[in-house]
Amino acid sequence: LFLGSPGQKHEFFVDMTCEGCSNAVTRVLHRLGGVQFDIDLPNKKVCIDSEHNVDTLLETLKKTGKNTSYLGEKSAQ
């Protein structure tokens, strides 16, 4: 499934401390749908590739109850 323009990756900080935290992030993102993402637990970062806008993604991540912020766009390597 091709989702919009390639390389539209957004990086977010999510204050994750354990597997449970990253599982919560995985859950809310799967529920949103239409996202591909990588979770970097040690660095507390979530990189999301999606057509959804940043506000939607941020609101979704905040549903985990974790401290979350938008770090910026990440260009495709």
All heavy atoms as a GROMACS GRO file, in nm:
protein
  595
    1LEU      N    1   0.086  -0.120   0.000
    1LEU     CA    2   0.000   0.000   0.000
    1LEU      C    3   0.089   0.124   0.000
    1LEU      O    4   0.175   0.138   0.086
    1LEU     CB    5  -0.089  -0.001   0.124
    1LEU     CG    6  -0.192   0.110   0.135
    1LEU    CD1    7  -0.293   0.102   0.019
    1LEU    CD2    8  -0.264   0.102   0.268
    2PHE      N    9   0.069   0.209  -0.098
    2PHE     CA   10   0.151   0.329  -0.110
    2PHE      C   11   0.082   0.446  -0.042
    2PHE      O   12  -0.031   0.479  -0.075
    2PHE     CB   13   0.177   0.360  -0.258
    2PHE     CG   14   0.261   0.483  -0.279
    2PHE    CD1   15   0.393   0.484  -0.235
    2PHE    CD2   16   0.209   0.594  -0.341
    2PHE    CE1   17   0.472   0.597  -0.253
    2PHE    CE2   18   0.287   0.707  -0.360
    2PHE     CZ   19   0.419   0.707  -0.315
    3LEU      N   20   0.148   0.505   0.054
    3LEU     CA   21   0.087   0.614   0.130
    3LEU      C   22   0.147   0.750   0.094
    3LEU      O   23   0.250   0.788   0.148
    3LEU     CB   24   0.105   0.591   0.280
    3LEU     CG   25   0.039   0.468   0.338
    3LEU    CD1   26   0.081   0.448   0.482
    3LEU    CD2   27  -0.112   0.480   0.332
    4GLY      N   28   0.081   0.821   0.005
    4GLY     CA   29   0.123   0.958  -0.026
    4GLY      C   30   0.266   0.972  -0.072
    4GLY      O   31   0.324   0.879  -0.126
    5SER      N   32   0.324   1.088  -0.049
    5SER     CA   33   0.459   1.114  -0.095
    5SER      C   34   0.560   1.038  -0.010
    5SER      O   35   0.550   1.037   0.112
    5SER     CB   36   0.488   1.264  -0.088
    5SER     OG   37   0.474   1.310   0.045
    6PRO      N   38   0.656   0.975  -0.074
    6PRO     CA   39   0.756   0.901   0.003
    6PRO      C   40   0.845   0.995   0.082
    6PRO      O   41   0.864   1.110   0.043
    6PRO     CB   42   0.835   0.827  -0.104
    6PRO     CG   43   0.816   0.907  -0.227
    6PRO     CD   44   0.681   0.970  -0.216
    7GLY      N   45   0.897   0.949   0.192
    7GLY     CA   46   0.988   1.030   0.271
    7GLY      C   47   0.920   1.133   0.358
    7GLY      O   48   0.984   1.224   0.408
    8GLN      N   49   0.789   1.120   0.376
    8GLN     CA   50   0.718   1.212   0.465
    8GLN      C   51   0.722   1.151   0.606
    8GLN      O   52   0.624   1.100   0.656
    8GLN     CB   53   0.573   1.229   0.416
    8GLN     CG   54   0.504   1.355   0.468
    8GLN     CD   55   0.578   1.482   0.435
    8GLN    OE1   56   0.644   1.493   0.332
    8GLN    NE2   57   0.570   1.581   0.522
    9LYS      N   58   0.841   1.156   0.664
    9LYS     CA   59   0.859   1.095   0.796
    9LYS      C   60   0.865   1.203   0.902
    9LYS      O   61   0.930   1.305   0.884
    9LYS     CB   62   0.988   1.013   0.798
    9LYS     CG   63   0.980   0.884   0.720
    9LYS     CD   64   1.107   0.802   0.742
    9LYS     CE   65   1.090   0.658   0.701
    9LYS     NZ   66   1.077   0.638   0.557
   10HIS      N   67   0.799   1.177   1.010
   10HIS     CA   68   0.798   1.272   1.120
   10HIS      C   69   0.856   1.207   1.243
   10HIS      O   70   0.829   1.090   1.272
   10HIS     CB   71   0.655   1.317   1.150
   10HIS     CG   72   0.589   1.384   1.034
   10HIS    ND1   73   0.628   1.509   0.990
   10HIS    CD2   74   0.491   1.343   0.952
   10HIS    CE1   75   0.553   1.542   0.886
   10HIS    NE2   76   0.471   1.443   0.861
   11GLU      N   77   0.936   1.283   1.316
   11GLU     CA   78   0.999   1.230   1.435
   11GLU      C   79   0.939   1.294   1.560
   11GLU      O   80   0.922   1.415   1.565
   11GLU     CB   81   1.149   1.256   1.429
   11GLU     CG   82   1.229   1.153   1.503
   11GLU     CD   83   1.377   1.161   1.470
   11GLU    OE1   84   1.428   1.272   1.448
   11GLU    OE2   85   1.440   1.056   1.466
   12PHE      N   86   0.906   1.210   1.656
   12PHE     CA   87   0.846   1.257   1.780
   12PHE      C   88   0.926   1.207   1.899
   12PHE      O   89   0.982   1.098   1.896
   12PHE     CB   90   0.702   1.203   1.794
   12PHE     CG   91   0.609   1.254   1.688
   12PHE    CD1   92   0.597   1.188   1.567
   12PHE    CD2   93   0.532   1.367   1.710
   12PHE    CE1   94   0.511   1.235   1.469
   12PHE    CE2   95   0.446   1.414   1.613
   12PHE     CZ   96   0.436   1.349   1.492
   13PHE      N   97   0.926   1.288   2.002
   13PHE     CA   98   0.983   1.246   2.130
   13PHE      C   99   0.867   1.192   2.211
   13PHE      O  100   0.762   1.257   2.221
   13PHE     CB  101   1.045   1.366   2.204
   13PHE     CG  102   1.074   1.336   2.349
   13PHE    CD1  103   1.191   1.270   2.385
   13PHE    CD2  104   0.984   1.373   2.448
   13PHE    CE1  105   1.217   1.242   2.519
   13PHE    CE2  106   1.010   1.344   2.581
   13PHE     CZ  107   1.126   1.279   2.617
   14VAL      N  108   0.883   1.072   2.265
   14VAL     CA  109   0.782   1.017   2.356
   14VAL      C  110   0.858   0.964   2.477
   14VAL      O  111   0.952   0.886   2.463
   14VAL     CB  112   0.700   0.903   2.291
   14VAL    CG1  113   0.594   0.852   2.388
   14VAL    CG2  114   0.634   0.949   2.162
   15ASP      N  115   0.818   1.009   2.595
   15ASP     CA  116   0.891   0.972   2.717
   15ASP      C  117   0.863   0.827   2.756
   15ASP      O  118   0.788   0.800   2.849
   15ASP     CB  119   0.853   1.069   2.830
   15ASP     CG  120   0.950   1.059   2.946
   15ASP    OD1  121   1.055   0.993   2.930
   15ASP    OD2  122   0.922   1.117   3.051
   16MET      N  123   0.925   0.735   2.684
   16MET     CA  124   0.906   0.592   2.707
   16MET      C  125   1.020   0.539   2.794
   16MET      O  126   1.135   0.571   2.769
   16MET     CB  127   0.907   0.516   2.574
   16MET     CG  128   0.803   0.562   2.475
   16MET     SD  129   0.823   0.480   2.314
   16MET     CE  130   0.968   0.563   2.250
   17THR      N  131   0.985   0.459   2.892
   17THR     CA  132   1.087   0.406   2.982
   17THR      C  133   1.099   0.255   2.974
   17THR      O  134   1.195   0.198   3.023
   17THR     CB  135   1.056   0.445   3.127
   17THR    OG1  136   0.920   0.410   3.155
   17THR    CG2  137   1.073   0.594   3.148
   18CYS      N  138   1.000   0.189   2.914
   18CYS     CA  139   1.002   0.043   2.912
   18CYS      C  140   0.925  -0.012   2.792
   18CYS      O  141   0.865   0.063   2.717
   18CYS     CB  142   0.939  -0.010   3.041
   18CYS     SG  143   0.765   0.036   3.056
   19GLU      N  144   0.928  -0.146   2.781
   19GLU     CA  145   0.855  -0.213   2.674
   19GLU      C  146   0.707  -0.178   2.678
   19GLU      O  147   0.642  -0.162   2.576
   19GLU     CB  148   0.869  -0.365   2.689
   19GLU     CG  149   1.002  -0.419   2.643
   19GLU     CD  150   1.019  -0.411   2.492
   19GLU    OE1  151   0.928  -0.451   2.419
   19GLU    OE2  152   1.125  -0.364   2.448
   20GLY      N  153   0.653  -0.168   2.797
   20GLY     CA  154   0.511  -0.136   2.813
   20GLY      C  155   0.477  -0.003   2.748
   20GLY      O  156   0.372   0.012   2.685
   21CYS      N  157   0.568   0.094   2.762
   21CYS     CA  158   0.548   0.226   2.702
   21CYS      C  159   0.546   0.215   2.550
   21CYS      O  160   0.460   0.272   2.483
   21CYS     CB  161   0.660   0.321   2.742
   21CYS     SG  162   0.677   0.346   2.919
   22SER      N  163   0.644   0.143   2.495
   22SER     CA  164   0.650   0.131   2.350
   22SER      C  165   0.532   0.051   2.297
   22SER      O  166   0.482   0.078   2.188
   22SER     CB  167   0.783   0.070   2.305
   22SER     OG  168   0.803  -0.057   2.359
   23ASN      N  169   0.483  -0.044   2.376
   23ASN     CA  170   0.364  -0.120   2.336
   23ASN      C  171   0.242  -0.030   2.331
   23ASN      O  172   0.156  -0.045   2.244
   23ASN     CB  173   0.338  -0.237   2.432
   23ASN     CG  174   0.441  -0.346   2.418
   23ASN    OD1  175   0.514  -0.353   2.319
   23ASN    ND2  176   0.451  -0.432   2.518
   24ALA      N  177   0.233   0.065   2.424
   24ALA     CA  178   0.123   0.160   2.425
   24ALA      C  179   0.126   0.246   2.299
   24ALA      O  180   0.022   0.272   2.237
   24ALA     CB  181   0.129   0.248   2.550
   25VAL      N  182   0.246   0.288   2.260
   25VAL     CA  183   0.263   0.368   2.138
   25VAL      C  184   0.218   0.285   2.016
   25VAL      O  185   0.144   0.333   1.931
   25VAL     CB  186   0.410   0.413   2.121
   25VAL    CG1  187   0.433   0.473   1.983
   25VAL    CG2  188   0.447   0.512   2.230
   26THR      N  189   0.263   0.160   2.012
   26THR     CA  190   0.226   0.070   1.902
   26THR      C  191   0.074   0.056   1.894
   26THR      O  192   0.016   0.065   1.785
   26THR     CB  193   0.290  -0.069   1.923
   26THR    OG1  194   0.431  -0.053   1.926
   26THR    CG2  195   0.253  -0.164   1.811
   27ARG      N  196   0.011   0.040   2.009
   27ARG     CA  197  -0.135   0.023   2.014
   27ARG      C  198  -0.210   0.143   1.957
   27ARG      O  199  -0.298   0.127   1.873
   27ARG     CB  200  -0.181  -0.002   2.158
   27ARG     CG  201  -0.229  -0.143   2.183
   27ARG     CD  202  -0.307  -0.158   2.313
   27ARG     NE  203  -0.260  -0.077   2.424
   27ARG     CZ  204  -0.161  -0.109   2.507
   27ARG    NH1  205  -0.092  -0.219   2.490
   27ARG    NH2  206  -0.128  -0.029   2.606
   28VAL      N  207  -0.177   0.262   2.004
   28VAL     CA  208  -0.250   0.381   1.958
   28VAL      C  209  -0.226   0.408   1.810
   28VAL      O  210  -0.317   0.452   1.740
   28VAL     CB  211  -0.221   0.508   2.042
   28VAL    CG1  212  -0.269   0.490   2.185
   28VAL    CG2  213  -0.076   0.549   2.037
   29LEU      N  214  -0.105   0.380   1.761
   29LEU     CA  215  -0.076   0.403   1.620
   29LEU      C  216  -0.147   0.302   1.531
   29LEU      O  217  -0.196   0.336   1.424
   29LEU     CB  218   0.075   0.402   1.595
   29LEU     CG  219   0.150   0.523   1.650
   29LEU    CD1  220   0.300   0.506   1.633
   29LEU    CD2  221   0.103   0.653   1.584
   30HIS      N  222  -0.153   0.175   1.576
   30HIS     CA  223  -0.225   0.074   1.499
   30HIS      C  224  -0.374   0.109   1.491
   30HIS      O  225  -0.439   0.088   1.390
   30HIS     CB  226  -0.208  -0.065   1.560
   30HIS     CG  227  -0.083  -0.133   1.515
   30HIS    ND1  228  -0.049  -0.147   1.382
   30HIS    CD2  229   0.018  -0.191   1.585
   30HIS    CE1  230   0.067  -0.211   1.373
   30HIS    NE2  231   0.110  -0.238   1.495
   31ARG      N  232  -0.426   0.163   1.600
   31ARG     CA  233  -0.567   0.201   1.604
   31ARG      C  234  -0.594   0.316   1.506
   31ARG      O  235  -0.698   0.319   1.441
   31ARG     CB  236  -0.606   0.243   1.746
   31ARG     CG  237  -0.754   0.230   1.774
   31ARG     CD  238  -0.785   0.255   1.921
   31ARG     NE  239  -0.720   0.157   2.009
   31ARG     CZ  240  -0.676   0.184   2.132
   31ARG    NH1  241  -0.684   0.306   2.180
   31ARG    NH2  242  -0.620   0.090   2.205
   32LEU      N  243  -0.500   0.408   1.496
   32LEU     CA  244  -0.513   0.520   1.402
   32LEU      C  245  -0.512   0.468   1.258
   32LEU      O  246  -0.592   0.507   1.175
   32LEU     CB  247  -0.400   0.620   1.424
   32LEU     CG  248  -0.394   0.739   1.328
   32LEU    CD1  249  -0.514   0.829   1.346
   32LEU    CD2  250  -0.266   0.818   1.351
   33GLY      N  251  -0.419   0.376   1.232
   33GLY     CA  252  -0.410   0.317   1.098
   33GLY      C  253  -0.339   0.406   0.998
   33GLY      O  254  -0.323   0.526   1.019
   34GLY      N  255  -0.296   0.345   0.887
   34GLY     CA  256  -0.230   0.420   0.781
   34GLY      C  257  -0.096   0.476   0.819
   34GLY      O  258  -0.054   0.581   0.769
   35VAL      N  259  -0.028   0.409   0.912
   35VAL     CA  260   0.104   0.456   0.955
   35VAL      C  261   0.205   0.343   0.952
   35VAL      O  262   0.172   0.228   0.975
   35VAL     CB  263   0.101   0.515   1.099
   35VAL    CG1  264   0.021   0.642   1.106
   35VAL    CG2  265   0.050   0.413   1.198
   36GLN      N  266   0.328   0.379   0.921
   36GLN     CA  267   0.441   0.288   0.936
   36GLN      C  268   0.531   0.361   1.033
   36GLN      O  269   0.548   0.482   1.023
   36GLN     CB  270   0.513   0.268   0.803
   36GLN     CG  271   0.437   0.180   0.706
   36GLN     CD  272   0.513   0.166   0.576
   36GLN    OE1  273   0.542   0.264   0.510
   36GLN    NE2  274   0.547   0.044   0.540
   37PHE      N  275   0.586   0.289   1.128
   37PHE     CA  276   0.665   0.359   1.229
   37PHE      C  277   0.776   0.273   1.286
   37PHE      O  278   0.771   0.150   1.281
   37PHE     CB  279   0.575   0.411   1.342
   37PHE     CG  280   0.496   0.301   1.410
   37PHE    CD1  281   0.543   0.238   1.524
   37PHE    CD2  282   0.373   0.262   1.358
   37PHE    CE1  283   0.471   0.136   1.584
   37PHE    CE2  284   0.299   0.161   1.419
   37PHE     CZ  285   0.349   0.097   1.533
   38ASP      N  286   0.876   0.341   1.340
   38ASP     CA  287   0.986   0.276   1.409
   38ASP      C  288   0.993   0.338   1.547
   38ASP      O  289   0.983   0.461   1.561
   38ASP     CB  290   1.120   0.306   1.339
   38ASP     CG  291   1.130   0.234   1.207
   38ASP    OD1  292   1.110   0.112   1.205
   38ASP    OD2  293   1.156   0.303   1.106
   39ILE      N  294   1.009   0.253   1.647
   39ILE     CA  295   1.021   0.303   1.784
   39ILE      C  296   1.165   0.283   1.830
   39ILE      O  297   1.219   0.174   1.822
   39ILE     CB  298   0.924   0.230   1.878
   39ILE    CG1  299   0.779   0.261   1.838
   39ILE    CG2  300   0.948   0.272   2.023
   39ILE    CD1  301   0.675   0.184   1.915
   40ASP      N  302   1.226   0.392   1.874
   40ASP     CA  303   1.362   0.389   1.926
   40ASP      C  304   1.350   0.411   2.076
   40ASP      O  305   1.351   0.525   2.124
   40ASP     CB  306   1.443   0.500   1.859
   40ASP     CG  307   1.588   0.503   1.906
   40ASP    OD1  308   1.619   0.434   2.005
   40ASP    OD2  309   1.667   0.575   1.845
   41LEU      N  310   1.332   0.300   2.149
   41LEU     CA  311   1.309   0.309   2.294
   41LEU      C  312   1.423   0.374   2.372
   41LEU      O  313   1.398   0.463   2.452
   41LEU     CB  314   1.276   0.169   2.348
   41LEU     CG  315   1.231   0.158   2.493
   41LEU    CD1  316   1.111   0.246   2.522
   41LEU    CD2  317   1.200   0.013   2.528
   42PRO      N  318   1.551   0.334   2.347
   42PRO     CA  319   1.660   0.396   2.424
   42PRO      C  320   1.666   0.548   2.410
   42PRO      O  321   1.697   0.619   2.506
   42PRO     CB  322   1.786   0.331   2.366
   42PRO     CG  323   1.739   0.205   2.302
   42PRO     CD  324   1.600   0.231   2.255
   43ASN      N  325   1.637   0.598   2.289
   43ASN     CA  326   1.643   0.743   2.266
   43ASN      C  327   1.507   0.811   2.278
   43ASN      O  328   1.494   0.931   2.251
   43ASN     CB  329   1.704   0.772   2.129
   43ASN     CG  330   1.850   0.729   2.125
   43ASN    OD1  331   1.927   0.762   2.214
   43ASN    ND2  332   1.886   0.652   2.024
   44LYS      N  333   1.406   0.733   2.316
   44LYS     CA  334   1.270   0.787   2.336
   44LYS      C  335   1.218   0.860   2.214
   44LYS      O  336   1.163   0.969   2.223
   44LYS     CB  337   1.267   0.880   2.459
   44LYS     CG  338   1.317   0.811   2.584
   44LYS     CD  339   1.300   0.898   2.707
   44LYS     CE  340   1.348   0.823   2.831
   44LYS     NZ  341   1.312   0.892   2.954
   45LYS      N  342   1.239   0.797   2.097
   45LYS     CA  343   1.193   0.860   1.973
   45LYS      C  344   1.101   0.765   1.897
   45LYS      O  345   1.122   0.644   1.898
   45LYS     CB  346   1.311   0.893   1.882
   45LYS     CG  347   1.386   1.017   1.923
   45LYS     CD  348   1.497   1.044   1.824
   45LYS     CE  349   1.586   1.158   1.870
   45LYS     NZ  350   1.706   1.167   1.785
   46VAL      N  351   1.003   0.824   1.830
   46VAL     CA  352   0.916   0.747   1.743
   46VAL      C  353   0.920   0.816   1.607
   46VAL      O  354   0.893   0.936   1.596
   46VAL     CB  355   0.770   0.744   1.795
   46VAL    CG1  356   0.682   0.662   1.703
   46VAL    CG2  357   0.766   0.687   1.937
   47CYS      N  358   0.957   0.741   1.503
   47CYS     CA  359   0.962   0.794   1.368
   47CYS      C  360   0.843   0.738   1.291
   47CYS      O  361   0.828   0.616   1.282
   47CYS     CB  362   1.094   0.754   1.303
   47CYS     SG  363   1.111   0.825   1.139
   48ILE      N  364   0.758   0.826   1.242
   48ILE     CA  365   0.634   0.784   1.176
   48ILE      C  366   0.631   0.827   1.030
   48ILE      O  367   0.659   0.942   0.996
   48ILE     CB  368   0.512   0.842   1.249
   48ILE    CG1  369   0.515   0.804   1.398
   48ILE    CG2  370   0.382   0.794   1.185
   48ILE    CD1  371   0.405   0.866   1.480
   49ASP      N  372   0.594   0.733   0.946
   49ASP     CA  373   0.579   0.756   0.803
   49ASP      C  374   0.429   0.748   0.776
   49ASP      O  375   0.369   0.641   0.792
   49ASP     CB  376   0.653   0.645   0.728
   49ASP     CG  377   0.669   0.676   0.581
   49ASP    OD1  378   0.598   0.766   0.533
   49ASP    OD2  379   0.749   0.609   0.515
   50SER      N  380   0.367   0.859   0.740
   50SER     CA  381   0.221   0.861   0.734
   50SER      C  382   0.166   0.976   0.653
   50SER      O  383   0.233   1.077   0.633
   50SER     CB  384   0.168   0.872   0.877
   50SER     OG  385   0.033   0.903   0.878
   51GLU      N  386   0.042   0.962   0.609
   51GLU     CA  387  -0.027   1.071   0.539
   51GLU      C  388  -0.097   1.163   0.638
   51GLU      O  389  -0.138   1.270   0.605
   51GLU     CB  390  -0.133   1.014   0.444
   51GLU     CG  391  -0.077   0.971   0.310
   51GLU     CD  392  -0.190   0.935   0.214
   51GLU    OE1  393  -0.293   0.881   0.258
   51GLU    OE2  394  -0.175   0.962   0.094
   52HIS      N  395  -0.113   1.113   0.760
   52HIS     CA  396  -0.180   1.195   0.862
   52HIS      C  397  -0.095   1.319   0.891
   52HIS      O  398   0.028   1.314   0.882
   52HIS     CB  399  -0.198   1.117   0.992
   52HIS     CG  400  -0.288   0.999   0.979
   52HIS    ND1  401  -0.423   1.011   0.960
   52HIS    CD2  402  -0.261   0.866   0.982
   52HIS    CE1  403  -0.476   0.889   0.952
   52HIS    NE2  404  -0.379   0.800   0.964
   53ASN      N  405  -0.161   1.428   0.929
   53ASN     CA  406  -0.082   1.547   0.960
   53ASN      C  407  -0.023   1.537   1.101
   53ASN      O  408  -0.061   1.451   1.180
   53ASN     CB  409  -0.164   1.676   0.940
   53ASN     CG  410  -0.280   1.688   1.035
   53ASN    OD1  411  -0.275   1.640   1.149
   53ASN    ND2  412  -0.386   1.751   0.991
   54VAL      N  413   0.072   1.623   1.128
   54VAL     CA  414   0.145   1.620   1.255
   54VAL      C  415   0.052   1.632   1.375
   54VAL      O  416   0.069   1.561   1.474
   54VAL     CB  417   0.252   1.732   1.257
   54VAL    CG1  418   0.315   1.743   1.395
   54VAL    CG2  419   0.358   1.703   1.152
   55ASP      N  420  -0.047   1.719   1.367
   55ASP     CA  421  -0.140   1.737   1.479
   55ASP      C  422  -0.210   1.608   1.515
   55ASP      O  423  -0.222   1.572   1.632
   55ASP     CB  424  -0.245   1.844   1.446
   55ASP     CG  425  -0.184   1.983   1.440
   55ASP    OD1  426  -0.076   2.002   1.498
   55ASP    OD2  427  -0.245   2.072   1.380
   56THR      N  428  -0.256   1.536   1.412
   56THR     CA  429  -0.325   1.409   1.433
   56THR      C  430  -0.231   1.308   1.499
   56THR      O  431  -0.269   1.240   1.594
   56THR     CB  432  -0.375   1.353   1.298
   56THR    OG1  433  -0.461   1.449   1.238
   56THR    CG2  434  -0.451   1.222   1.317
   57LEU      N  435  -0.110   1.302   1.448
   57LEU     CA  436  -0.012   1.207   1.502
   57LEU      C  437   0.024   1.242   1.646
   57LEU      O  438   0.032   1.153   1.732
   57LEU     CB  439   0.114   1.206   1.415
   57LEU     CG  440   0.094   1.155   1.272
   57LEU    CD1  441   0.220   1.178   1.191
   57LEU    CD2  442   0.053   1.009   1.270
   58LEU      N  443   0.040   1.370   1.673
   58LEU     CA  444   0.076   1.414   1.808
   58LEU      C  445  -0.038   1.383   1.906
   58LEU      O  446  -0.014   1.329   2.014
   58LEU     CB  447   0.107   1.564   1.807
   58LEU     CG  448   0.179   1.621   1.929
   58LEU    CD1  449   0.308   1.547   1.959
   58LEU    CD2  450   0.208   1.769   1.908
   59GLU      N  451  -0.161   1.415   1.866
   59GLU     CA  452  -0.277   1.385   1.951
   59GLU      C  453  -0.286   1.236   1.979
   59GLU      O  454  -0.319   1.194   2.091
   59GLU     CB  455  -0.407   1.434   1.885
   59GLU     CG  456  -0.427   1.584   1.893
   59GLU     CD  457  -0.412   1.638   2.034
   59GLU    OE1  458  -0.479   1.586   2.126
   59GLU    OE2  459  -0.331   1.731   2.054
   60THR      N  460  -0.259   1.155   1.876
   60THR     CA  461  -0.264   1.010   1.892
   60THR      C  462  -0.159   0.962   1.991
   60THR      O  463  -0.189   0.884   2.081
   60THR     CB  464  -0.243   0.942   1.755
   60THR    OG1  465  -0.347   0.985   1.667
   60THR    CG2  466  -0.249   0.790   1.767
   61LEU      N  467  -0.037   1.012   1.977
   61LEU     CA  468   0.070   0.972   2.068
   61LEU      C  469   0.043   1.017   2.212
   61LEU      O  470   0.077   0.948   2.307
   61LEU     CB  471   0.205   1.028   2.021
   61LEU     CG  472   0.262   0.964   1.895
   61LEU    CD1  473   0.383   1.042   1.846
   61LEU    CD2  474   0.300   0.818   1.920
   62LYS      N  475  -0.025   1.131   2.226
   62LYS     CA  476  -0.055   1.182   2.360
   62LYS      C  477  -0.156   1.094   2.433
   62LYS      O  478  -0.165   1.097   2.555
   62LYS     CB  479  -0.107   1.326   2.352
   62LYS     CG  480   0.005   1.425   2.332
   62LYS     CD  481  -0.043   1.569   2.331
   62LYS     CE  482   0.075   1.664   2.321
   62LYS     NZ  483   0.033   1.802   2.295
   63LYS      N  484  -0.231   1.013   2.356
   63LYS     CA  485  -0.327   0.921   2.418
   63LYS      C  486  -0.258   0.816   2.504
   63LYS      O  487  -0.322   0.751   2.586
   63LYS     CB  488  -0.412   0.852   2.311
   63LYS     CG  489  -0.514   0.944   2.246
   63LYS     CD  490  -0.589   0.871   2.137
   63LYS     CE  491  -0.680   0.969   2.062
   63LYS     NZ  492  -0.730   0.910   1.938
   64THR      N  493  -0.127   0.801   2.487
   64THR     CA  494  -0.054   0.706   2.570
   64THR      C  495  -0.034   0.761   2.711
   64THR      O  496   0.003   0.688   2.802
   64THR     CB  497   0.087   0.676   2.511
   64THR    OG1  498   0.161   0.799   2.504
   64THR    CG2  499   0.078   0.612   2.374
   65GLY      N  500  -0.058   0.891   2.727
   65GLY     CA  501  -0.040   0.954   2.857
   65GLY      C  502   0.106   0.993   2.883
   65GLY      O  503   0.140   1.041   2.990
   66LYS      N  504   0.190   0.974   2.782
   66LYS     CA  505   0.332   1.007   2.797
   66LYS      C  506   0.357   1.151   2.754
   66LYS      O  507   0.284   1.206   2.673
   66LYS     CB  508   0.419   0.916   2.709
   66LYS     CG  509   0.395   0.769   2.729
   66LYS     CD  510   0.464   0.718   2.852
   66LYS     CE  511   0.412   0.579   2.887
   66LYS     NZ  512   0.404   0.559   3.031
   67ASN      N  513   0.466   1.207   2.806
   67ASN     CA  514   0.509   1.339   2.762
   67ASN      C  515   0.557   1.325   2.617
   67ASN      O  516   0.646   1.246   2.589
   67ASN     CB  517   0.622   1.386   2.854
   67ASN     CG  518   0.673   1.523   2.819
   67ASN    OD1  519   0.610   1.595   2.741
   67ASN    ND2  520   0.785   1.559   2.873
   68THR      N  521   0.495   1.399   2.527
   68THR     CA  522   0.521   1.384   2.384
   68THR      C  523   0.545   1.518   2.318
   68THR      O  524   0.478   1.615   2.349
   68THR     CB  525   0.397   1.317   2.317
   68THR    OG1  526   0.368   1.196   2.385
   68THR    CG2  527   0.420   1.289   2.171
   69SER      N  528   0.641   1.522   2.226
   69SER     CA  529   0.660   1.645   2.149
   69SER      C  530   0.708   1.612   2.009
   69SER      O  531   0.764   1.505   1.984
   69SER     CB  532   0.758   1.738   2.220
   69SER     OG  533   0.882   1.673   2.238
   70TYR      N  534   0.684   1.706   1.919
   70TYR     CA  535   0.721   1.688   1.779
   70TYR      C  536   0.863   1.738   1.760
   70TYR      O  537   0.895   1.850   1.796
   70TYR     CB  538   0.623   1.766   1.691
   70TYR     CG  539   0.651   1.756   1.542
   70TYR    CD1  540   0.671   1.632   1.482
   70TYR    CD2  541   0.656   1.869   1.463
   70TYR    CE1  542   0.695   1.621   1.346
   70TYR    CE2  543   0.679   1.860   1.327
   70TYR     CZ  544   0.699   1.735   1.269
   70TYR     OH  545   0.723   1.726   1.134
   71LEU      N  546   0.949   1.651   1.704
   71LEU     CA  547   1.090   1.690   1.685
   71LEU      C  548   1.116   1.748   1.547
   71LEU      O  549   1.211   1.821   1.528
   71LEU     CB  550   1.180   1.568   1.706
   71LEU     CG  551   1.178   1.508   1.847
   71LEU    CD1  552   1.254   1.378   1.850
   71LEU    CD2  553   1.235   1.606   1.947
   72GLY      N  554   1.031   1.713   1.453
   72GLY     CA  555   1.052   1.769   1.319
   72GLY      C  556   1.042   1.663   1.211
   72GLY      O  557   1.023   1.544   1.238
   73GLU      N  558   1.055   1.710   1.088
   73GLU     CA  559   1.046   1.621   0.974
   73GLU      C  560   1.180   1.550   0.956
   73GLU      O  561   1.285   1.609   0.976
   73GLU     CB  562   1.011   1.701   0.849
   73GLU     CG  563   0.922   1.626   0.756
   73GLU     CD  564   0.864   1.718   0.650
   73GLU    OE1  565   0.774   1.797   0.684
   73GLU    OE2  566   0.912   1.712   0.536
   74LYS      N  567   1.171   1.426   0.917
   74LYS     CA  568   1.293   1.350   0.895
   74LYS      C  569   1.294   1.313   0.747
   74LYS      O  570   1.203   1.246   0.700
   74LYS     CB  571   1.290   1.223   0.982
   74LYS     CG  572   1.421   1.154   0.990
   74LYS     CD  573   1.414   1.039   1.089
   74LYS     CE  574   1.546   0.966   1.090
   74LYS     NZ  575   1.562   0.877   1.203
   75SER      N  576   1.396   1.358   0.677
   75SER     CA  577   1.400   1.328   0.534
   75SER      C  578   1.442   1.182   0.514
   75SER      O  579   1.517   1.127   0.592
   75SER     CB  580   1.497   1.421   0.463
   75SER     OG  581   1.624   1.411   0.524
   76ALA      N  582   1.391   1.124   0.408
   76ALA     CA  583   1.424   0.984   0.377
   76ALA      C  584   1.571   0.973   0.343
   76ALA      O  585   1.625   1.056   0.270
   76ALA     CB  586   1.339   0.937   0.260
   77GLN      N  587   1.634   0.874   0.398
   77GLN     CA  588   1.778   0.854   0.375
   77GLN      C  589   1.798   0.783   0.242
   77GLN      O  590   1.741   0.677   0.224
   77GLN     CB  591   1.838   0.769   0.486
   77GLN     CG  592   1.819   0.831   0.624
   77GLN     CD  593   1.886   0.966   0.642
   77GLN    OE1  594   2.008   0.975   0.629
   77GLN    NE2  595   1.811   1.070   0.668
   0.00000   0.00000   0.00000
